[in-house]
Amino acid sequence: MNTPFGSPMNEVNMIAKLADIKEEHYHQLVTLSAIMELLVEKGILSRAEIEQKAAELDRFIDQPPYPTV
């Protein structure tokens, strides 16, 4: 039985890697959230400043990589 990954074992390995990536992503988000909360609690940044910068970066990232007509 072949899968799009070549073999069932390759498919299992790919799923395991995806699970590892999702877990690492979760830990990074928790760390980032903790840092942001500490910056706000210490009065270094406000939530509004964080939201403004996030929106700015989001607009930058949403730009297509090529000119559109």
N, C-alpha and C positions, 0 to 999 in steps of 0.2 A: 504494500500500500504506500504510494507516494503522496507527499503533501507539497504545498508550494515551497516548503523549506528543504525539500530533497528527501528527507526521511523523517519518520516519527521522532527519532532521537534528536535530530536537529530542531524540530518543532518544540520539543520539551526544553531544550537548551535556550531557545529564543524566548520562550515564555518565562523561564527562570530569570533570564537577563532583564526582561521587561519588569518583572516583579522587583528585582534589585534596584532598578532605576527609579521606579515609583517610590520605593521606601526611602532612597537617598533624597529624592525630590521633597518628600514629606519632611524629612529632618532639616533640610535646608530652609523650607518655609517656616518651620517652627523657630529656627535660629534667627531668621530675618525678622519674624514677628516680635521675638523677644528683644532684639536690638532696637527695633522701632519703638516699642513700648518704653524701654529704658531711656531713649533719647527724648521722648515726650515727657516722661516722668521727671527727668532732670532739667527740663525746660530748655534743652538745646535746640530742639525742633518742635514745631507745632504739628498737629494732625493735618491742618490745612496746608502747611508747607510740604508735607510728605505727599498729600493727595495731589497738589499742584505739580510737583516734580514727576510723580507717577504718570499724570495725564500728559505732561510734556514729553516724557520718554515714550509713552504709548503712541502719541501722534508721530513721533520720529520713526518708530518701528513700523507703523502702519503704512509708511510711504512705500509705493511700489519701487522695486529695484531698477526700473527702467522708465523712460518717459512715456506718458500716455497722451493720446490725441483727444 
